[in-house]
Amino acid sequence: MRGLVDRKGEQFAYLIGNVLYTMDGEPSGRLEGEAIVDLAGKPVWRVVGDGVYAIHGLETIGYLTEERRDDAHRD
């Protein structure tokens, strides 16, 4: 699992495999190559390294955190 964090450092989504979920656990898109696409397959953001950017222009959306196991922080 990887978190998707905004520029302020607040997580607003996460990836499990290549599926993007909201913080409520609802699928909202997927990672395809160097883009995050919505459920219909339309590109929403581009991914460069760990950075997530607007499709057009240079607006920074946020970044993907390092991979971590979902059960790594459970008691």
C-alpha positions as CSV (number, residue, x, y, z in Angstrom):
1,M,0.0,0.0,0.0
2,R,1.1,3.5,-0.8
3,G,-0.5,6.7,0.4
4,L,-1.3,9.7,-1.8
5,V,-0.4,12.8,0.1
6,D,-1.2,16.4,-0.8
7,R,1.2,19.3,-0.7
8,K,0.4,20.0,2.9
9,G,1.3,16.4,3.9
10,E,-2.2,15.2,4.4
11,Q,-3.1,11.8,3.0
12,F,-6.2,11.9,0.9
13,A,-6.1,8.5,-1.0
14,Y,-4.1,5.3,-1.2
15,L,-3.0,2.7,-3.7
16,I,-3.2,-1.0,-3.2
17,G,-1.6,-2.6,-6.2
18,N,-2.6,-0.3,-9.0
19,V,-6.0,0.6,-7.7
20,L,-6.5,4.1,-6.1
21,Y,-8.9,4.3,-3.2
22,T,-10.4,7.3,-1.3
23,M,-9.9,7.4,2.4
24,D,-13.4,5.9,2.7
25,G,-12.2,2.8,1.0
26,E,-14.0,3.5,-2.3
27,P,-12.1,2.8,-5.6
28,S,-11.6,6.0,-7.5
29,G,-9.1,5.2,-10.2
30,R,-6.0,3.3,-11.0
31,L,-2.3,3.8,-11.8
32,E,-1.6,3.0,-15.4
33,G,2.0,3.5,-16.4
34,E,2.8,7.2,-15.7
35,A,-0.7,8.3,-15.1
36,I,-3.5,8.0,-12.6
37,V,-6.8,7.4,-14.5
38,D,-10.4,7.6,-13.2
39,L,-12.7,4.6,-13.2
40,A,-13.6,5.3,-16.9
41,G,-10.0,5.2,-17.9
42,K,-9.6,9.0,-18.4
43,P,-6.2,10.4,-17.3
44,V,-6.6,12.6,-14.3
45,W,-3.0,13.1,-13.0
46,R,0.5,12.3,-14.3
47,V,3.1,10.5,-12.1
48,V,6.8,11.3,-12.3
49,G,8.8,9.3,-9.9
50,D,6.8,9.7,-6.6
51,G,5.4,13.1,-7.6
52,V,1.8,13.5,-8.8
53,Y,1.0,16.4,-11.1
54,A,-1.8,17.9,-13.1
55,I,-2.1,16.4,-16.6
56,H,-1.5,19.8,-18.2
57,G,0.8,22.3,-16.6
58,L,3.1,22.1,-13.6
59,E,0.6,22.1,-10.8
60,T,1.7,19.7,-8.0
61,I,-1.1,17.5,-6.6
62,G,1.1,15.7,-4.1
63,Y,3.3,12.6,-3.9
64,L,3.1,8.8,-3.3
65,T,4.6,7.6,-0.1
66,E,6.9,4.6,0.1
67,E,5.4,1.1,-0.1
68,R,4.3,-0.3,3.2
69,R,2.6,-3.5,4.2
70,D,-1.0,-2.9,5.4
71,D,-0.5,-5.0,8.5
72,A,2.8,-3.4,9.5
73,H,1.2,-1.0,11.9
74,R,-1.3,-3.3,13.5
75,D,-1.1,-4.4,17.1
